[in-house]
Structures are given as structure tokens and as C-alpha cells.
Amino acid sequence: MSISEKKCHDCGGTSFVEASDYINLRPLDKKMTLGVEKMYTVCLDCGEVVSIKVKNPDKLLK
């Protein structure tokens, strides 16, 4: 499903933006790794985060 086909479960809005967080996700047992970037899909009408994905999930295993 593309970003233009999504519908917010909270308000029914159809306008979204993709955003990232400045804190990367790291495995608990690998404190010194850089981790991977999280990508959020946010409803522009109400601010609900409708999706969270990890960019390059295979890097969590390294």
C-alpha cells in the first residue's frame, strides 16, 4: 500500500508525511553499534503515527 492509499485510523485523514527520529534503533546486546534509522508515517491532519518501519533491518544482525 502506498502512502497515498493510506487512511488514518484515528481521524480518517489521507494526508501523510514520512519522518525520521534522531535516535537510532540498536539491538540490546550491541550497545556500541550505530543502529538503524526508524521511519515514521505521520498523519498531517491529527498527528497520529500510522506506521513505524526500520530502514535496513539486516544491519540489526551485524
mmCIF file as gemmi writes it, N, C-alpha and C atoms, coordinates in Angstrom:
data_model
loop_
_atom_site.group_PDB
_atom_site.id
_atom_site.type_symbol
_atom_site.label_atom_id
_atom_site.label_alt_id
_atom_site.label_comp_id
_atom_site.label_asym_id
_atom_site.label_entity_id
_atom_site.label_seq_id
_atom_site.pdbx_PDB_ins_code
_atom_site.Cartn_x
_atom_site.Cartn_y
_atom_site.Cartn_z
_atom_site.occupancy
_atom_site.B_iso_or_equiv
_atom_site.pdbx_formal_charge
_atom_site.auth_seq_id
_atom_site.auth_asym_id
_atom_site.pdbx_PDB_model_num
ATOM 1 N N . MET Axp A 1 ? 0.854 -1.174 0 1 0 ? 1 A 1
ATOM 2 C CA . MET Axp A 1 ? 0 0 0 1 0 ? 1 A 1
ATOM 3 C C . MET Axp A 1 ? 0.895 1.231 0 1 0 ? 1 A 1
ATOM 4 N N . SER Axp A 2 ? 0.676 2.128 -0.929 1 0 ? 2 A 1
ATOM 5 C CA . SER Axp A 2 ? 1.496 3.334 -0.991 1 0 ? 2 A 1
ATOM 6 C C . SER Axp A 2 ? 0.983 4.37 0.008 1 0 ? 2 A 1
ATOM 7 N N . ILE Axp A 3 ? 1.804 5.364 0.259 1 0 ? 3 A 1
ATOM 8 C CA . ILE Axp A 3 ? 1.44 6.403 1.236 1 0 ? 3 A 1
ATOM 9 C C . ILE Axp A 3 ? 0.164 7.134 0.811 1 0 ? 3 A 1
ATOM 10 N N . SER Axp A 4 ? -0.087 7.24 -0.503 1 0 ? 4 A 1
ATOM 11 C CA . SER Axp A 4 ? -1.274 7.954 -0.976 1 0 ? 4 A 1
ATOM 12 C C . SER Axp A 4 ? -2.557 7.13 -0.811 1 0 ? 4 A 1
ATOM 13 N N . GLU Axp A 5 ? -2.438 5.829 -0.574 1 0 ? 5 A 1
ATOM 14 C CA . GLU Axp A 5 ? -3.614 4.972 -0.409 1 0 ? 5 A 1
ATOM 15 C C . GLU Axp A 5 ? -3.98 4.759 1.051 1 0 ? 5 A 1
ATOM 16 N N . LYS Axp A 6 ? -3.167 5.246 1.983 1 0 ? 6 A 1
ATOM 17 C CA . LYS Axp A 6 ? -3.416 5.024 3.408 1 0 ? 6 A 1
ATOM 18 C C . LYS Axp A 6 ? -4.53 5.922 3.917 1 0 ? 6 A 1
ATOM 19 N N . LYS Axp A 7 ? -5.144 5.464 4.999 1 0 ? 7 A 1
ATOM 20 C CA . LYS Axp A 7 ? -6.175 6.244 5.671 1 0 ? 7 A 1
ATOM 21 C C . LYS Axp A 7 ? -5.894 6.161 7.161 1 0 ? 7 A 1
ATOM 22 N N . CYS Axp A 8 ? -5.9 7.289 7.847 1 0 ? 8 A 1
ATOM 23 C CA . CYS Axp A 8 ? -5.628 7.33 9.274 1 0 ? 8 A 1
ATOM 24 C C . CYS Axp A 8 ? -6.745 6.629 10.038 1 0 ? 8 A 1
ATOM 25 N N . HIS Axp A 9 ? -6.355 5.725 10.929 1 0 ? 9 A 1
ATOM 26 C CA . HIS Axp A 9 ? -7.348 5.001 11.731 1 0 ? 9 A 1
ATOM 27 C C . HIS Axp A 9 ? -7.969 5.889 12.806 1 0 ? 9 A 1
ATOM 28 N N . ASP Axp A 10 ? -7.294 6.972 13.154 1 0 ? 10 A 1
ATOM 29 C CA . ASP Axp A 10 ? -7.779 7.854 14.217 1 0 ? 10 A 1
ATOM 30 C C . ASP Axp A 10 ? -8.788 8.882 13.706 1 0 ? 10 A 1
ATOM 31 N N . CYS Axp A 11 ? -8.431 9.595 12.62 1 0 ? 11 A 1
ATOM 32 C CA . CYS Axp A 11 ? -9.304 10.691 12.153 1 0 ? 11 A 1
ATOM 33 C C . CYS Axp A 11 ? -9.847 10.497 10.738 1 0 ? 11 A 1
ATOM 34 N N . GLY Axp A 12 ? -9.355 9.486 10.025 1 0 ? 12 A 1
ATOM 35 C CA . GLY Axp A 12 ? -9.807 9.257 8.654 1 0 ? 12 A 1
ATOM 36 C C . GLY Axp A 12 ? -9.056 10.085 7.631 1 0 ? 12 A 1
ATOM 37 N N . GLY Axp A 13 ? -8.066 10.847 8.072 1 0 ? 13 A 1
ATOM 38 C CA . GLY Axp A 13 ? -7.296 11.696 7.16 1 0 ? 13 A 1
ATOM 39 C C . GLY Axp A 13 ? -6.519 10.893 6.129 1 0 ? 13 A 1
ATOM 40 N N . THR Axp A 14 ? -6.188 11.557 5.03 1 0 ? 14 A 1
ATOM 41 C CA . THR Axp A 14 ? -5.453 10.891 3.947 1 0 ? 14 A 1
ATOM 42 C C . THR Axp A 14 ? -4.179 11.629 3.567 1 0 ? 14 A 1
ATOM 43 N N . SER Axp A 15 ? -3.767 12.608 4.364 1 0 ? 15 A 1
ATOM 44 C CA . SER Axp A 15 ? -2.529 13.349 4.097 1 0 ? 15 A 1
ATOM 45 C C . SER Axp A 15 ? -1.471 12.904 5.099 1 0 ? 15 A 1
ATOM 46 N N . PHE Axp A 16 ? -0.331 12.448 4.582 1 0 ? 16 A 1
ATOM 47 C CA . PHE Axp A 16 ? 0.721 11.903 5.431 1 0 ? 16 A 1
ATOM 48 C C . PHE Axp A 16 ? 2.073 12.479 5.054 1 0 ? 16 A 1
ATOM 49 N N . VAL Axp A 17 ? 2.994 12.376 5.988 1 0 ? 17 A 1
ATOM 50 C CA . VAL Axp A 17 ? 4.385 12.747 5.746 1 0 ? 17 A 1
ATOM 51 C C . VAL Axp A 17 ? 5.256 11.656 6.352 1 0 ? 17 A 1
ATOM 52 N N . GLU Axp A 18 ? 6.406 11.405 5.725 1 0 ? 18 A 1
ATOM 53 C CA . GLU Axp A 18 ? 7.362 10.465 6.299 1 0 ? 18 A 1
ATOM 54 C C . GLU Axp A 18 ? 8.407 11.266 7.05 1 0 ? 18 A 1
ATOM 55 N N . ALA Axp A 19 ? 8.788 10.77 8.222 1 0 ? 19 A 1
ATOM 56 C CA . ALA Axp A 19 ? 9.751 11.474 9.075 1 0 ? 19 A 1
ATOM 57 C C . ALA Axp A 19 ? 10.673 10.445 9.715 1 0 ? 19 A 1
ATOM 58 N N . SER Axp A 20 ? 11.796 10.927 10.255 1 0 ? 20 A 1
ATOM 59 C CA . SER Axp A 20 ? 12.713 10.027 10.957 1 0 ? 20 A 1
ATOM 60 C C . SER Axp A 20 ? 13.012 10.595 12.336 1 0 ? 20 A 1
ATOM 61 N N . ASP Axp A 21 ? 13.622 9.773 13.145 1 0 ? 21 A 1
ATOM 62 C CA . ASP Axp A 21 ? 13.973 10.124 14.511 1 0 ? 21 A 1
ATOM 63 C C . ASP Axp A 21 ? 15.491 10.256 14.573 1 0 ? 21 A 1
ATOM 64 N N . TYR Axp A 22 ? 16.004 11.094 15.442 1 0 ? 22 A 1
ATOM 65 C CA . TYR Axp A 22 ? 17.458 11.252 15.533 1 0 ? 22 A 1
ATOM 66 C C . TYR Axp A 22 ? 18.108 10.169 16.375 1 0 ? 22 A 1
ATOM 67 N N . ILE Axp A 23 ? 17.316 9.345 17.039 1 0 ? 23 A 1
ATOM 68 C CA . ILE Axp A 23 ? 17.853 8.244 17.842 1 0 ? 23 A 1
ATOM 69 C C . ILE Axp A 23 ? 17.657 6.94 17.062 1 0 ? 23 A 1
ATOM 70 N N . ASN Axp A 24 ? 18.761 6.261 16.762 1 0 ? 24 A 1
ATOM 71 C CA . ASN Axp A 24 ? 18.693 5.012 16.013 1 0 ? 24 A 1
ATOM 72 C C . ASN Axp A 24 ? 18.299 3.85 16.915 1 0 ? 24 A 1
ATOM 73 N N . LEU Axp A 25 ? 17.757 2.82 16.3 1 0 ? 25 A 1
ATOM 74 C CA . LEU Axp A 25 ? 17.355 1.6 16.994 1 0 ? 25 A 1
ATOM 75 C C . LEU Axp A 25 ? 18.546 0.645 17.01 1 0 ? 25 A 1
ATOM 76 N N . ARG Axp A 26 ? 18.879 0.112 18.206 1 0 ? 26 A 1
ATOM 77 C CA . ARG Axp A 26 ? 20.021 -0.794 18.354 1 0 ? 26 A 1
ATOM 78 C C . ARG Axp A 26 ? 19.58 -2.072 19.049 1 0 ? 26 A 1
ATOM 79 N N . PRO Axp A 27 ? 20.227 -3.195 18.714 1 0 ? 27 A 1
ATOM 80 C CA . PRO Axp A 27 ? 19.965 -4.425 19.469 1 0 ? 27 A 1
ATOM 81 C C . PRO Axp A 27 ? 20.418 -4.238 20.917 1 0 ? 27 A 1
ATOM 82 N N . LEU Axp A 28 ? 19.725 -4.829 21.871 1 0 ? 28 A 1
ATOM 83 C CA . LEU Axp A 28 ? 20.056 -4.681 23.289 1 0 ? 28 A 1
ATOM 84 C C . LEU Axp A 28 ? 21.445 -5.199 23.627 1 0 ? 28 A 1
ATOM 85 N N . ASP Axp A 29 ? 21.883 -6.237 22.94 1 0 ? 29 A 1
ATOM 86 C CA . ASP Axp A 29 ? 23.189 -6.83 23.254 1 0 ? 29 A 1
ATOM 87 C C . ASP Axp A 29 ? 24.355 -6.18 22.508 1 0 ? 29 A 1
ATOM 88 N N . LYS Axp A 30 ? 24.101 -5.145 21.717 1 0 ? 30 A 1
ATOM 89 C CA . LYS Axp A 30 ? 25.155 -4.482 20.945 1 0 ? 30 A 1
ATOM 90 C C . LYS Axp A 30 ? 25.106 -2.976 21.197 1 0 ? 30 A 1
ATOM 91 N N . LYS Axp A 31 ? 25.555 -2.56 22.352 1 0 ? 31 A 1
ATOM 92 C CA . LYS Axp A 31 ? 25.458 -1.154 22.775 1 0 ? 31 A 1
ATOM 93 C C . LYS Axp A 31 ? 26.307 -0.2 21.933 1 0 ? 31 A 1
ATOM 94 N N . MET Axp A 32 ? 27.394 -0.686 21.349 1 0 ? 32 A 1
ATOM 95 C CA . MET Axp A 32 ? 28.316 0.194 20.634 1 0 ? 32 A 1
ATOM 96 C C . MET Axp A 32 ? 28.021 0.324 19.141 1 0 ? 32 A 1
ATOM 97 N N . THR Axp A 33 ? 27.004 -0.345 18.649 1 0 ? 33 A 1
ATOM 98 C CA . THR Axp A 33 ? 26.676 -0.263 17.229 1 0 ? 33 A 1
ATOM 99 C C . THR Axp A 33 ? 25.966 1.055 16.919 1 0 ? 33 A 1
ATOM 100 N N . LEU Axp A 34 ? 26.06 1.503 15.673 1 0 ? 34 A 1
ATOM 101 C CA . LEU Axp A 34 ? 25.381 2.735 15.258 1 0 ? 34 A 1
ATOM 102 C C . LEU Axp A 34 ? 23.872 2.558 15.175 1 0 ? 34 A 1
ATOM 103 N N . GLY Axp A 35 ? 23.429 1.331 14.943 1 0 ? 35 A 1
ATOM 104 C CA . GLY Axp A 35 ? 21.999 1.072 14.854 1 0 ? 35 A 1
ATOM 105 C C . GLY Axp A 35 ? 21.432 1.412 13.488 1 0 ? 35 A 1
ATOM 106 N N . VAL Axp A 36 ? 20.116 1.415 13.396 1 0 ? 36 A 1
ATOM 107 C CA . VAL Axp A 36 ? 19.432 1.682 12.13 1 0 ? 36 A 1
ATOM 108 C C . VAL Axp A 36 ? 18.385 2.783 12.326 1 0 ? 36 A 1
ATOM 109 N N . GLU Axp A 37 ? 18.109 3.471 11.256 1 0 ? 37 A 1
ATOM 110 C CA . GLU Axp A 37 ? 17.177 4.597 11.268 1 0 ? 37 A 1
ATOM 111 C C . GLU Axp A 37 ? 15.727 4.104 11.282 1 0 ? 37 A 1
ATOM 112 N N . LYS Axp A 38 ? 14.884 4.782 12.052 1 0 ? 38 A 1
ATOM 113 C CA . LYS Axp A 38 ? 13.439 4.493 12.08 1 0 ? 38 A 1
ATOM 114 C C . LYS Axp A 38 ? 12.737 5.49 11.167 1 0 ? 38 A 1
ATOM 115 N N . MET Axp A 39 ? 11.784 5.005 10.391 1 0 ? 39 A 1
ATOM 116 C CA . MET Axp A 39 ? 10.998 5.853 9.505 1 0 ? 39 A 1
ATOM 117 C C . MET Axp A 39 ? 9.541 5.822 9.962 1 0 ? 39 A 1
ATOM 118 N N . TYR Axp A 40 ? 8.99 6.986 10.219 1 0 ? 40 A 1
ATOM 119 C CA . TYR Axp A 40 ? 7.61 7.117 10.685 1 0 ? 40 A 1
ATOM 120 C C . TYR Axp A 40 ? 6.738 7.655 9.554 1 0 ? 40 A 1
ATOM 121 N N . THR Axp A 41 ? 5.509 7.18 9.477 1 0 ? 41 A 1
ATOM 122 C CA . THR Axp A 41 ? 4.495 7.782 8.609 1 0 ? 41 A 1
ATOM 123 C C . THR Axp A 41 ? 3.494 8.448 9.538 1 0 ? 41 A 1
ATOM 124 N N . VAL Axp A 42 ? 3.326 9.77 9.396 1 0 ? 42 A 1
ATOM 125 C CA . VAL Axp A 42 ? 2.535 10.57 10.324 1 0 ? 42 A 1
ATOM 126 C C . VAL Axp A 42 ? 1.374 11.227 9.583 1 0 ? 42 A 1
ATOM 127 N N . CYS Axp A 43 ? 0.18 11.153 10.166 1 0 ? 43 A 1
ATOM 128 C CA . CYS Axp A 43 ? -0.991 11.83 9.608 1 0 ? 43 A 1
ATOM 129 C C . CYS Axp A 43 ? -0.835 13.333 9.8 1 0 ? 43 A 1
ATOM 130 N N . LEU Axp A 44 ? -0.962 14.081 8.725 1 0 ? 44 A 1
ATOM 131 C CA . LEU Axp A 44 ? -0.838 15.535 8.802 1 0 ? 44 A 1
ATOM 132 C C . LEU Axp A 44 ? -2.076 16.201 9.396 1 0 ? 44 A 1
ATOM 133 N N . ASP Axp A 45 ? -3.184 15.477 9.468 1 0 ? 45 A 1
ATOM 134 C CA . ASP Axp A 45 ? -4.414 16.061 9.999 1 0 ? 45 A 1
ATOM 135 C C . ASP Axp A 45 ? -4.476 16.012 11.525 1 0 ? 45 A 1
ATOM 136 N N . CYS Axp A 46 ? -4.019 14.878 12.131 1 0 ? 46 A 1
ATOM 137 C CA . CYS Axp A 46 ? -4.146 14.757 13.58 1 0 ? 46 A 1
ATOM 138 C C . CYS Axp A 46 ? -2.836 14.426 14.297 1 0 ? 46 A 1
ATOM 139 N N . GLY Axp A 47 ? -1.793 14.081 13.552 1 0 ? 47 A 1
ATOM 140 C CA . GLY Axp A 47 ? -0.506 13.772 14.159 1 0 ? 47 A 1
ATOM 141 C C . GLY Axp A 47 ? -0.32 12.321 14.55 1 0 ? 47 A 1
ATOM 142 N N . GLU Axp A 48 ? -1.298 11.475 14.291 1 0 ? 48 A 1
ATOM 143 C CA . GLU Axp A 48 ? -1.195 10.046 14.613 1 0 ? 48 A 1
ATOM 144 C C . GLU Axp A 48 ? -0.063 9.401 13.807 1 0 ? 48 A 1
ATOM 145 N N . VAL Axp A 49 ? 0.779 8.612 14.474 1 0 ? 49 A 1
ATOM 146 C CA . VAL Axp A 49 ? 1.809 7.842 13.783 1 0 ? 49 A 1
ATOM 147 C C . VAL Axp A 49 ? 1.136 6.559 13.305 1 0 ? 49 A 1
ATOM 148 N N . VAL Axp A 50 ? 0.993 6.423 11.986 1 0 ? 50 A 1
ATOM 149 C CA . VAL Axp A 50 ? 0.261 5.283 11.439 1 0 ? 50 A 1
ATOM 150 C C . VAL Axp A 50 ? 1.181 4.123 11.078 1 0 ? 50 A 1
ATOM 151 N N . SER Axp A 51 ? 2.501 4.374 11.048 1 0 ? 51 A 1
ATOM 152 C CA . SER Axp A 51 ? 3.43 3.307 10.696 1 0 ? 51 A 1
ATOM 153 C C . SER Axp A 51 ? 4.826 3.66 11.191 1 0 ? 51 A 1
ATOM 154 N N . ILE Axp A 52 ? 5.541 2.639 11.665 1 0 ? 52 A 1
ATOM 155 C CA . ILE Axp A 52 ? 6.952 2.782 12.016 1 0 ? 52 A 1
ATOM 156 C C . ILE Axp A 52 ? 7.68 1.635 11.334 1 0 ? 52 A 1
ATOM 157 N N . LYS Axp A 53 ? 8.682 1.983 10.536 1 0 ? 53 A 1
ATOM 158 C CA . LYS Axp A 53 ? 9.485 0.973 9.854 1 0 ? 53 A 1
ATOM 159 C C . LYS Axp A 53 ? 10.947 1.239 10.139 1 0 ? 53 A 1
ATOM 160 N N . VAL Axp A 54 ? 11.753 0.188 10.035 1 0 ? 54 A 1
ATOM 161 C CA . VAL Axp A 54 ? 13.195 0.285 10.228 1 0 ? 54 A 1
ATOM 162 C C . VAL Axp A 54 ? 13.858 0.226 8.865 1 0 ? 54 A 1
ATOM 163 N N . LYS Axp A 55 ? 14.717 1.203 8.608 1 0 ? 55 A 1
ATOM 164 C CA . LYS Axp A 55 ? 15.484 1.226 7.377 1 0 ? 55 A 1
ATOM 165 C C . LYS Axp A 55 ? 16.644 0.241 7.528 1 0 ? 55 A 1
ATOM 166 N N . ASN Axp A 56 ? 16.863 -0.629 6.57 1 0 ? 56 A 1
ATOM 167 C CA . ASN Axp A 56 ? 17.949 -1.611 6.576 1 0 ? 56 A 1
ATOM 168 C C . ASN Axp A 56 ? 17.907 -2.525 7.8 1 0 ? 56 A 1
ATOM 169 N N . PRO Axp A 57 ? 16.828 -3.295 8.012 1 0 ? 57 A 1
ATOM 170 C CA . PRO Axp A 57 ? 16.72 -4.149 9.188 1 0 ? 57 A 1
ATOM 171 C C . PRO Axp A 57 ? 17.818 -5.197 9.286 1 0 ? 57 A 1
ATOM 172 N N . ASP Axp A 58 ? 18.438 -5.564 8.183 1 0 ? 58 A 1
ATOM 173 C CA . ASP Axp A 58 ? 19.512 -6.558 8.225 1 0 ? 58 A 1
ATOM 174 C C . ASP Axp A 58 ? 20.726 -6.08 9.015 1 0 ? 58 A 1
ATOM 175 N N . LYS Axp A 59 ? 20.888 -4.775 9.166 1 0 ? 59 A 1
ATOM 176 C CA . LYS Axp A 59 ? 22.01 -4.228 9.931 1 0 ? 59 A 1
ATOM 177 C C . LYS Axp A 59 ? 21.863 -4.498 11.432 1 0 ? 59 A 1
ATOM 178 N N . LEU Axp A 60 ? 20.667 -4.844 11.89 1 0 ? 60 A 1
ATOM 179 C CA . LEU Axp A 60 ? 20.461 -5.176 13.298 1 0 ? 60 A 1
ATOM 180 C C . LEU Axp A 60 ? 21.144 -6.493 13.668 1 0 ? 60 A 1
ATOM 181 N N . LEU Axp A 61 ? 21.408 -7.341 12.684 1 0 ? 61 A 1
ATOM 182 C CA . LEU Axp A 61 ? 22.04 -8.632 12.934 1 0 ? 61 A 1
ATOM 183 C C . LEU Axp A 61 ? 23.552 -8.548 12.963 1 0 ? 61 A 1
ATOM 184 N N . LYS Axp A 62 ? 24.116 -7.474 12.458 1 0 ? 62 A 1
ATOM 185 C CA . LYS Axp A 62 ? 25.579 -7.351 12.363 1 0 ? 62 A 1
ATOM 186 C C . LYS Axp A 62 ? 26.185 -6.781 13.617 1 0 ? 62 A 1
